[in-house]
Each structure stands twice: as C-alpha cells, then as structure tokens.
Amino acid sequence: MTAALLGVSNALLSLALKPFGFVTLFVFAATFAVVYFLYHYTLQRFIYRKIKLIYKFIYQTKATKKEEIFYKHILPEKSIDEVSDDVERWANQRKQEIEVLQANEQFRKEFLMNLAHELRTPIFSVQGYVSTLLGGALEDETVNRKFLSNANKSIDRLVRLVDDLDEISKLESGKIPIIQEEFVIQDLVNDVFEEFSLMAKERNMTLSFKKGTVGNIWVYADKPKIKQVLVNLIQNAIKYGSDGGAVTVGCYVMDDKTIYVEVSDDGPGIAEEHLPRIFERFYRADRSRARTIGGTGLGLAIVKHIMEAHGQTVNVRSKVGVGSSFGFTLEKAEQ
Ligand code: ADP
C-alpha cells in the first residue's frame, strides 16, 4: 500500500515535468518496486527474523516441515500482540516449571536435614552408652545391663527408621506393585486389633468397632498394604491417645463404588495449624512427645503413599481436647 501510494505521488509529481506517458508509468513502477522491496527486506530482516528467533528459542526444538511453513507463512501474519501473548504464555509456563523445581529442591534439602537429625539422635545415644560402658561402666553391675538395654533401644529405633525409609522409597519409586484382591475389611481390622491388644491393655485402652458398623464389607485392595495402613493408624491412636481412652474403627459404605474406613481416638487431638502438614515425612505435631514415644515420623507419610498408590484418598479430622480421626477410602468389591 505504501509502495503504491508513493508510486502514485511520484508519478503525479513527474507530470509537472512531462505530460502523461511512458515516463509517468516508469516513475510509478520504479518507485513502487524500490519502496516495496525496501520495506519487505526491512521487515524480513529486522522484525520477522527476530521474532522467528524468539519462537525458535521458546520451542527449543528444531523446526519440522510444518513449523517451517508456520515461520514462512503464518508467523508474518501474526500481529505483535499475538506474538506477545505467545511469549507471555511461554514465560508463565516456564515460571511454573521453575517454581516446581524450586519446591522440589527445598523439599530435598529439608528431607536431608530431617534425615540427618533423625539419625543423629539414636546414633549419639548408642555412642554415649558404648563409650560409658568401655570407660568402666561395664564392670558396674548396677548400670551395665541398663546401659546396654538403652543402647539396644536406640538401635531398634534406627532399624525401624531404616525399614520405614526403605518402604517409603520403594513406594515412591513404584517398585512395590499394588496387587489387589477381594477381602472383608472388618476381618483385617480384627487382625490388627489382636496384634495391638497387649499394647492397648498396657494403657488401659479399648479397641472396638464403631456402633453401626455392621455386616461384612468386601473391599478390593492390596491386603498387606491396607493392613500396614491400619497398623500405622491404630498404633498412632494408641501411642498418642490418652490412658484409659477408646480407639474405634468405623467402616461405611459411601456409594456402590466406595468404602470409607475411619480410625478415631479420644486423645489430646492435633492443633489445627499442624493438620495440613501432618502427612509430610518427619512432620510431628508435638515434637517432644513424639520423640519420647519413639516414632519415626514416617508412619503417616507411608499411609498417604499407600492410599495414593491405590488411587484413593486419606484425610484427618481433629480437635484439641476432643480427639483425632484418620479416614481413608477404598474400592468396594463387587460382591
Ligand atoms: P510418628 O512416627 O512420629 O508417630 P507419624 O507420621 O505416624 O509419625 O505421625 C506424625 C505425627 O502426627 C506424630 O508425631 C504426632 O504428632 C501426630 N499424630 C499422628 N497420629 C495422631 C493421633 N492419633 N493423635 C494425635 N497426634 C497424632
């Protein structure tokens, strides 16, 4: 358009010198050609080539045949606004990727720090007892057995920690496949109740089913892993529950596909600010208490991993002074 306009205006000017004829047409054609190619060359060289470069950088892949067509024919048609939108979209995508990477990095750092801390406590304890024994306490009949037994407890704690870490890393890497079968959830709960009956008795606690949990409910899940989930939740309910308290398990049919299992206690409960992080590795609501109780801080993280591997969910409800309830969903078997 610009070339044509300039061509016409130059041709009109030439009319002042010569009457209309070959010269006028020549002036028009020459002006049009020069201006057109000049514009075209400038746009190509300084704008579209730069934009093409930006696109190449954004997509980071070599142009396929299709993209070559895009660069040659579609890109020059794109307005600067559209290009700017594309770049903005790309920048946002990148920003999100970077945020995820940063969060992972932070997570990794925290994990290593926590791990070192968790390992240090029992190792120092063993080191302390062994050096005291070697320093002479071994011959002291009043303390030698006690010190050895304390060192042994710390070693047990280390073994538990390594076992839990092993379990979690296997779950995370997907090394342990989920092998589902049909079974009655209440039977599994009863097995776990039996395993923990002594531990509950020591604290005068009762283990029972919630009223209304009637009939056998068949579920379709990985039985040993769901047992692990029940063990971790029931063990926590006993560990953190109050002396003389009650631990109850409820099993409910939510719809024709889902079963809901809930382990509740009437213990001290968990403060609201801890609830969103309670399933994180090594996170503890009450650090001093959890440490004396001797947990690894990985129990709930394992529960979450197992439930996620099943494609199911796990949640917690708790109120300080009232108690805690940990619930998870399971697939209902077609029985
Ligand atoms: P731990 O090995 O410390 O028990 P978990 O992952 O099993 O680790 O639990 C994480 C934290 O959640 C515990 O340290 C404790 O503070 C809190 N917690 C878990 N279950 C209960 C419960 N039933 N009642 C009160 N606090 C609980």
Residues whose N, C-alpha, C, O or C-beta is under 5 A from the ligand:
A	BS01	ADP	N236 A237 Y240 G267 G269 I270 I278 Y283 R284 A285 D286 A290 G295 T296 G297 L298 G299 L300 A301 S324
